[in-house]
């Protein structure tokens, strides 16, 4: 599994792929590239997904340039970081730390 430092290194090398889904979602959600970069570099991996296909991925939590919490899903493989999606954590689904998923009511 990769580390947040691996993502930083790939980002600094411009070895980043923006998937179409990623582009669609950030446009729809009004998330800026600057905010995403700031969140990635200020963030931490909060959920690793080592068995994701076609590359292992992880959920990163960081803060945007205007100090809003942001989740970014990034895959790493083939010498690249693949930006998959990004969204602002929803308080209905996430605890106040934005790291812990709320348990769905039974």
DRENDO-1510 file (C-alpha; in Angstrom, 1 decimal, always signed):
<recs>
REC; n; res; u; v; w
REC; 1; UNK; +0.0; +0.0; +0.0 .
REC; 2; UNK; +1.2; +3.5; -0.7 .
REC; 3; UNK; +1.7; +6.4; +1.7 .
REC; 4; UNK; +0.6; +10.1; +1.6 .
REC; 5; UNK; +4.3; +10.9; +0.9 .
REC; 6; UNK; +4.0; +8.7; -2.2 .
REC; 7; UNK; +1.0; +10.7; -3.4 .
REC; 8; UNK; +2.9; +14.0; -2.7 .
REC; 9; UNK; +5.9; +12.8; -4.7 .
REC; 10; UNK; +3.8; +11.8; -7.7 .
REC; 11; UNK; +2.0; +15.1; -7.5 .
REC; 12; UNK; +5.3; +17.0; -7.4 .
REC; 13; UNK; +6.4; +15.0; -10.5 .
REC; 14; UNK; +3.2; +16.0; -12.4 .
REC; 15; UNK; +2.5; +12.2; -12.6 .
REC; 16; UNK; -1.2; +12.8; -11.9 .
REC; 17; UNK; -4.1; +11.5; -14.0 .
REC; 18; UNK; -7.5; +13.3; -13.7 .
REC; 19; UNK; -10.2; +10.7; -14.4 .
REC; 20; UNK; -13.3; +11.8; -16.2 .
REC; 21; UNK; -15.4; +10.9; -13.2 .
REC; 22; UNK; -13.1; +13.2; -11.1 .
REC; 23; UNK; -13.5; +16.1; -13.5 .
REC; 24; UNK; -17.3; +15.6; -13.6 .
REC; 25; UNK; -17.6; +15.5; -9.8 .
REC; 26; UNK; -15.3; +18.5; -8.9 .
REC; 27; UNK; -17.1; +20.6; -11.5 .
REC; 28; UNK; -20.5; +19.5; -10.1 .
REC; 29; UNK; -19.4; +20.2; -6.5 .
REC; 30; UNK; -17.6; +23.5; -7.2 .
REC; 31; UNK; -14.2; +22.2; -5.9 .
REC; 32; UNK; -11.1; +23.9; -7.2 .
REC; 33; UNK; -7.8; +22.4; -8.3 .
REC; 34; UNK; -6.0; +24.6; -5.8 .
REC; 35; UNK; -8.3; +23.4; -3.0 .
REC; 36; UNK; -7.6; +19.7; -4.0 .
REC; 37; UNK; -3.8; +20.2; -4.0 .
REC; 38; UNK; -3.9; +22.0; -0.7 .
REC; 39; UNK; -6.0; +19.2; +0.8 .
REC; 40; UNK; -3.7; +16.5; -0.5 .
REC; 41; UNK; -0.6; +18.2; +0.9 .
REC; 42; UNK; -2.2; +19.1; +4.2 .
REC; 43; UNK; -4.0; +15.7; +4.5 .
REC; 44; UNK; -3.7; +12.2; +5.7 .
REC; 45; UNK; -4.9; +8.9; +4.5 .
REC; 46; UNK; -7.9; +7.9; +6.6 .
REC; 47; UNK; -9.1; +4.8; +4.7 .
REC; 48; UNK; -6.9; +2.6; +2.6 .
REC; 49; UNK; -8.5; +0.5; -0.1 .
REC; 50; UNK; -5.6; -1.9; -1.0 .
REC; 51; UNK; -7.8; -4.2; -3.1 .
REC; 52; UNK; -9.4; -1.6; -5.4 .
REC; 53; UNK; -9.1; -2.3; -9.1 .
REC; 54; UNK; -7.3; -1.4; -11.2 .
REC; 55; UNK; -5.0; +0.3; -8.6 .
REC; 56; UNK; -5.0; +0.4; -4.8 .
REC; 57; UNK; -6.6; +3.6; -3.6 .
REC; 58; UNK; -7.2; +5.6; -0.5 .
REC; 59; UNK; -9.4; +8.3; +1.0 .
REC; 60; UNK; -7.5; +11.4; +2.0 .
REC; 61; UNK; -8.8; +14.0; +4.4 .
REC; 62; UNK; -7.2; +17.4; +4.2 .
REC; 63; UNK; -8.2; +21.1; +4.4 .
REC; 64; UNK; -8.7; +23.3; +1.3 .
REC; 65; UNK; -7.0; +26.6; +0.9 .
REC; 66; UNK; -10.1; +28.2; +2.6 .
REC; 67; UNK; -9.9; +25.7; +5.5 .
REC; 68; UNK; -12.8; +23.5; +4.5 .
REC; 69; UNK; -12.4; +19.8; +5.1 .
REC; 70; UNK; -12.2; +17.9; +1.9 .
REC; 71; UNK; -12.1; +14.2; +1.0 .
REC; 72; UNK; -10.1; +13.1; -2.1 .
REC; 73; UNK; -9.9; +9.5; -3.3 .
REC; 74; UNK; -6.6; +8.8; -5.0 .
REC; 75; UNK; -5.3; +5.6; -6.6 .
REC; 76; UNK; -1.7; +4.8; -7.2 .
REC; 77; UNK; -0.4; +2.6; -9.9 .
REC; 78; UNK; +1.7; +2.5; -13.0 .
REC; 79; UNK; +3.9; +5.3; -11.7 .
REC; 80; UNK; +1.0; +7.7; -11.4 .
REC; 81; UNK; -1.5; +9.1; -8.9 .
REC; 82; UNK; -5.1; +8.7; -10.2 .
REC; 83; UNK; -7.5; +11.3; -8.9 .
REC; 84; UNK; -10.8; +9.5; -8.7 .
REC; 85; UNK; -13.3; +11.7; -6.8 .
REC; 86; UNK; -13.4; +14.5; -4.3 .
REC; 87; UNK; -16.2; +15.8; -2.1 .
REC; 88; UNK; -16.9; +17.8; +1.1 .
REC; 89; UNK; -17.7; +15.4; +3.9 .
REC; 90; UNK; -21.4; +15.2; +4.7 .
REC; 91; UNK; -22.3; +15.6; +8.4 .
REC; 92; UNK; -25.1; +13.0; +7.9 .
REC; 93; UNK; -22.5; +10.4; +6.9 .
REC; 94; UNK; -19.3; +11.5; +8.8 .
REC; 95; UNK; -18.6; +12.2; +12.5 .
REC; 96; UNK; -17.4; +15.7; +13.4 .
REC; 97; UNK; -13.8; +14.6; +12.9 .
REC; 98; UNK; -14.6; +13.9; +9.2 .
REC; 99; UNK; -12.5; +10.7; +9.6 .
REC; 100; UNK; -15.1; +8.4; +11.1 .
REC; 101; UNK; -18.1; +7.1; +9.2 .
REC; 102; UNK; -21.4; +7.3; +11.1 .
REC; 103; UNK; -23.1; +4.0; +11.6 .
REC; 104; UNK; -26.2; +3.7; +9.5 .
REC; 105; UNK; -29.4; +3.4; +11.7 .
REC; 106; UNK; -30.7; -0.2; +11.8 .
</recs>
